[in-house]
Amino acid sequence: MSASDLFSIAGKAALVTGGTRGIGKMIAEGFVDAGAVVYISSRKAGACAEVAAELSAKGTCYGIPADLSTEGGCRGLADEMVSRLDRLDILVNNAGAAWGAPLAEFDETAFEKVLALNVKGVFHLTRFLVPLLQASGTSEAPARVINIGSIDGLCVPLVENYAYSSSKAAVHHLTRHLARRLAPAITVNAIAPGPFESKMMAATLEAFGEQIAANAPLKRIGRPDDMAGAAIYLSSRAGAYLTGAVIPVDGGIATTR
Ligand SMILES: NC(=O)c1ccc[n+]([C@@H]2O[C@H](COP(=O)([O-])OP(=O)(O)OC[C@H]3O[C@@H](n4cnc5c(N)ncnc54)[C@H](OP(=O)(O)O)[C@@H]3O)[C@@H](O)[C@H]2O)c1
């Protein structure tokens, strides 16, 4: 098999949640560029339509709005995918939310919001899409689930984001648990990103971006190709023999700490 075949995802059907901006858009755009048929989702219908149109200029991309912080929203998106496709090759559970507050003020609302999307949303959407993923996957060529965790779920962060860091540790363990349950037809892996430019990271990078880059062993923050590359690897023949793995894509920030 040639290197280009080994990493090919041409013609595969992929769903990227939170694909309208930030890390989700980096992955969606990388998939479109690589010839996949890509569905993106987020709450805002306008953003879904706009980004799908932008990415369709160089490939195939469709937008489907959904709020994934409720079980019903996850069911609705899965039903919509079932009505459009007879198989799904790649699911990227990327949509996520963060919350920062001092310990004394870190109340129930923060935990409810963050866990509902970051943990329960990943779980429910995956379980509702299992039949569509199983329609694609075999033990020789498994379907892929890629969960977006965080290095904040691997190492204790400096910022006070208790619900977020614990939600990401939960995503990493959920990845291992689902990997065991869904093998051999579906692999489940996680990417744990370090700092990448996005709306979620905008304030942090504006205030501390240079410092974060200077302190990173690889001396920069992540670029879109770094994220797309890891997701394409996990989605292609090259990544077929990994499941239950949590891969940091962080310039060495957490891995060398
Ligand atoms: N950027 C980083 O440095 C970094 C580092 C580590 C991990 N991550 C993780 O990477 C993922 C993406 O983060 P990001 O930085 O790219 O964030 P972002 O720029 O805020 O993007 C979040 C995406 O999720 C969607 N979304 C938010 N709430 C949703 C909901 N309830 N239902 C469905 N979609 C929803 C947003 O669109 P709508 O507002 O239209 O819903 C948007 O498309 C998250 O899981 C995050 O924890 C990011």
The ligand as a MOL file (V3000), in Angstrom:
LIG
                    3D

  0  0  0     0  0            999 V3000
M  V30 BEGIN CTAB
M  V30 COUNTS 48 52 0 0 0
M  V30 BEGIN ATOM
M  V30 1 N -8.8040 25.5120 21.4690 0
M  V30 2 C -8.0310 24.8680 22.3030 0
M  V30 3 O -6.9070 25.2800 22.5760 0
M  V30 4 C -8.4880 23.5670 22.9210 0
M  V30 5 C -7.5920 22.8670 23.7460 0
M  V30 6 C -7.9760 21.6490 24.2880 0
M  V30 7 C -9.2220 21.1120 23.9820 0
M  V30 8 N -10.0820 21.8160 23.1750 0 CHG=1
M  V30 9 C -11.3820 21.1940 22.8760 0
M  V30 10 O -11.6420 21.2820 21.4870 0
M  V30 11 C -13.0500 21.3240 21.2590 0
M  V30 12 C -13.3610 22.5540 20.3970 0
M  V30 13 O -12.9960 23.7120 21.1180 0
M  V30 14 P -12.6730 25.1130 20.4430 0
M  V30 15 O -11.5440 25.6950 21.1880 0
M  V30 16 O -12.5920 24.9530 18.9680 0 CHG=-1
M  V30 17 O -14.0140 25.8830 20.8930 0
M  V30 18 P -14.9700 26.9300 20.1560 0
M  V30 19 O -14.2110 27.7990 19.2260 0
M  V30 20 O -15.7490 27.5590 21.2560 0
M  V30 21 O -15.9260 25.9850 19.2870 0
M  V30 22 C -16.9190 25.2000 19.8930 0
M  V30 23 C -17.8210 24.5980 18.8350 0
M  V30 24 O -18.8190 23.7980 19.4890 0
M  V30 25 C -20.1230 24.3000 19.1410 0
M  V30 26 N -21.0000 24.1500 20.2980 0
M  V30 27 C -20.9330 24.8160 21.4830 0
M  V30 28 N -21.9360 24.4450 22.2910 0
M  V30 29 C -22.6510 23.4940 21.6100 0
M  V30 30 C -23.8080 22.7410 21.9050 0
M  V30 31 N -24.4740 22.8600 23.0800 0
M  V30 32 N -24.2760 21.8670 20.9700 0
M  V30 33 C -23.6400 21.7410 19.7730 0
M  V30 34 N -22.5530 22.4380 19.4330 0
M  V30 35 C -22.0570 23.3100 20.3470 0
M  V30 36 C -19.8920 25.7600 18.7250 0
M  V30 37 O -20.8800 26.2670 17.8370 0
M  V30 38 P -22.2800 26.9610 18.3430 0
M  V30 39 O -21.9040 28.0610 19.2690 0
M  V30 40 O -22.9310 27.4040 17.0630 0
M  V30 41 O -23.0640 25.8740 19.0040 0
M  V30 42 C -18.5540 25.6270 18.0060 0
M  V30 43 O -18.7510 25.1380 16.7020 0
M  V30 44 C -13.7010 21.3720 22.6410 0
M  V30 45 O -14.0930 20.0700 23.0080 0
M  V30 46 C -12.5770 21.8640 23.5300 0
M  V30 47 O -12.7510 21.4720 24.8590 0
M  V30 48 C -9.7540 23.0210 22.6670 0
M  V30 END ATOM
M  V30 BEGIN BOND
M  V30 1 1 1 2
M  V30 2 2 2 3
M  V30 3 1 2 4
M  V30 4 1 4 5
M  V30 5 2 4 48
M  V30 6 2 5 6
M  V30 7 1 6 7
M  V30 8 2 7 8
M  V30 9 1 8 9
M  V30 10 1 8 48
M  V30 11 1 9 10
M  V30 12 1 9 46
M  V30 13 1 10 11
M  V30 14 1 11 12
M  V30 15 1 11 44
M  V30 16 1 12 13
M  V30 17 1 13 14
M  V30 18 2 14 15
M  V30 19 1 14 16
M  V30 20 1 14 17
M  V30 21 1 17 18
M  V30 22 2 18 19
M  V30 23 1 18 20
M  V30 24 1 18 21
M  V30 25 1 21 22
M  V30 26 1 22 23
M  V30 27 1 23 24
M  V30 28 1 23 42
M  V30 29 1 24 25
M  V30 30 1 25 26
M  V30 31 1 25 36
M  V30 32 1 26 27
M  V30 33 1 26 35
M  V30 34 2 27 28
M  V30 35 1 28 29
M  V30 36 1 29 30
M  V30 37 2 29 35
M  V30 38 1 30 31
M  V30 39 2 30 32
M  V30 40 1 32 33
M  V30 41 2 33 34
M  V30 42 1 34 35
M  V30 43 1 36 37
M  V30 44 1 36 42
M  V30 45 1 37 38
M  V30 46 2 38 39
M  V30 47 1 38 40
M  V30 48 1 38 41
M  V30 49 1 42 43
M  V30 50 1 44 45
M  V30 51 1 44 46
M  V30 52 1 46 47
M  V30 END BOND
M  V30 END CTAB
M  END
